[in-house]
Amino acid sequence: MNLAEVKRTRNLYLVVSTIALAVFGLIYAWSIFATPLSTEFGWDRGALQNTFNIVLICFCIAQLVGGLIVGRLGSRNTLLLAGVLALVGFGGTALFADISLWGIYVSYGVLGGFGGGMSYIVVISGANSWFPDKIGFSSGVLMMGAGLGSLVFGTPLGMLAGVIGVRAVFVVLAVVTFVVSVFMAFFLKSAPADIGSIVSRPGAVAIDESAYENDNPLTTPTFYVYFAWAVLCISVGVTLIGGSKQGALVVGVEDVVATFVVGLVSTMNGLGRFVFGALFDKLGLRKTMVASSVVTLVAAAGLAFSYATSASAVYIVSALLVGLGYGAIPVIASGFVRQRFGGKNYARNLGLVNLSAALASFFGIGMVALSSPDGASTNLPVWIAFTVIAVLALVCCIAFYIVYRKPTQE
């Protein structure tokens, strides 16, 4: 392929993959389905909330599993398997909607989470393989699609649930997700082996995959520094997003505005993926990590201040900054893995790095339990603790900045 053909092909893949990831990202739209499930079938809302925690954990684990099996099964078969899991997961949720809470946990949380996570990692790695020269840009666009899926499709699905019932909506999701998975399995192809040479700018040194002789993250010290940084930063974002509306109400924000804030945080999450993707290509990995760390620290300190003073405007701005900083993490992870460990085992290594999100979820829950006087994340002591965590994240970032070397520099 020549450069013009590569550009046409990869731009088409980027657009289609972004739309597909928006569909796969609907697994995160659980809050939209939880209310009609509770209303229609009488489930306890607190018990239903556990489904989202299961989804988050299984989605992360599935990325590692998908990255490991894609080398054996190939991208096509892995996507087909993911589509079947999503089909059974959403379909099973429709079946168990009024029968068993554990059935919902297994179908939506485990099977749906695994289907979504495996689809995510295969599509991300396949589309990104075409952009070795613009990994930040492509990752930002792709992950913006995944992050905004629930925002774009969430309201229509919520309205549809009111018309045809939430059980029927799960059937629709099962069919749509399966069809999209099958389509992507036959549509998306990995880039040619010489893609680096084709897209290199005139006069620039061609990208040399042979430089990545050690592509096992577990054997490199910088991976552990990065992983610690990611866990700390993600824990701040997960804790805020899980109770953003309740926190807004605590500091005096009106109910309608508080609901709007939830949507804005989701929007900033998606926007952060695009913004920090562009920054990655312009400033590089280390400076982009510093920028994300500073945003997270300012946001956590702002939230602590808002709870101490009931400053609702400060809360809203800080919550949006958390969404912005949180959106940066998956893009930085994608860029870090491609830049440091190359493209050969990209899916496996990205899945390994993204396990930080699952660990961050447990870490965040533990920190709330230790620091909260009432078990809720919406009070001052919790956000004093997470401000300290944000400071520690910045320290890890500085350590990473000092020790990190590209493989060609080692």
C-alpha positions, 0 to 999 in steps of 0.5 A: 500500500502507498501512503494515500491508500493507507490514509484512506483506509486508516481514516475509515477504520478510525471512524467505523471503530469509534462508532463500534466502541460507542456501542460496546461502551453501552455496557457502562450505561448501567445507571440508565437501566437500574432505575427502570429495573427497580421501578418495574420489578422492585429490585433494591437500588443499592443491590443493583448498583453492585452490577456496575462494580462487577462490570468494571472489574470484568471489563478490565479482566476481559481486556487482559484475557482478550489480549492473551487469546487474540494471539491464538484465535486471531482478531476475527474469532476473538471478536466473534467470541466477544459478540456471543458473550455480549449476546448471551449477557444482554439476553440473559439480563432480559431473561433474569430481569424479574427472576434473579438478582444473581442472574443479572449479576452474572449475565450483565456484570460478568458475561456482558462485561467480558464481551464488552472488554474483549471487543474493546481491546481487539478494536482498539489494538486493530485500529491503533495499529494503523497509527504508529505515528499518531497513537495519541490522536487515534487513541483519543478519538477511539476512546472518546467514542467508548466514553461517550457511548452511554451519553449519546445513546443513553437518553434514547435507550432510557426513553425506549425503556419507558415505551417497550419496557426495560426487558425489551431494551436488553433484547435490542442491545443483545442483537445490536451488540452482536451484529456490530461485533460480527461486522467488525470481525470481518471488517477491521484488519490489522495494518501491514507490517511495514506501516511504520515505514509508509507513514514516516514523515519525509526525512524522519527515521522510520519506526523500527519494531526491532527496537522492542526486544523486551516487550514484557511489561512485567520485567521493566521497572517503569511499568510498576511506577506507571501502574502505581500512578494509574491506580492512584489517578483512576481511584480519584476519578472512580470515586467522584463519578460514582457519587457525583450527583449525590455530592452536588446535592450535599454542597447545595446544587439544585437537583436538576443542575446536579443531574446535568452535572453528571452528564457534563462529567461524562462529556468531559471524560470523553473530551479529555480523551481527545484533548490528552490524545492530541497533547500526547502527540505534541508533548510526548508521554511524560509531559502529558502524564504531568498535565493529567496529574496536575489536573487531578490534584487541582480537582481533588483539592477543589472538591475538598474545598467545596465540601468544607465551604459548601461552595457549589460552583467550586464543586461543579468546576472540580467535578468537571476537572476530575472528568477531564483528568480521568479521561486522559488515563486510557489514552496515556495507557494506550500511548505508553504501551505502544511507545515503550513495548511496540505493536507485536503484543500490543493487545496483551500489554494494553490489557495488562496495563488496564488492570490498573482500573480494576485495582483502582476500583477496589482501592477507591472503595477501601479508601472511602471505607477508611476515611468516611465517617458515614460510609459515603464518598460525599464528605470532607474527610474522603476528599482530604484523603483523595487530595493526598492520594492525588499528591502521591500520584504526582510524586509517582509521575515525577519519578516516572518522568525521571526514570522512563526511557524509550527502548531505543534510548536504553 
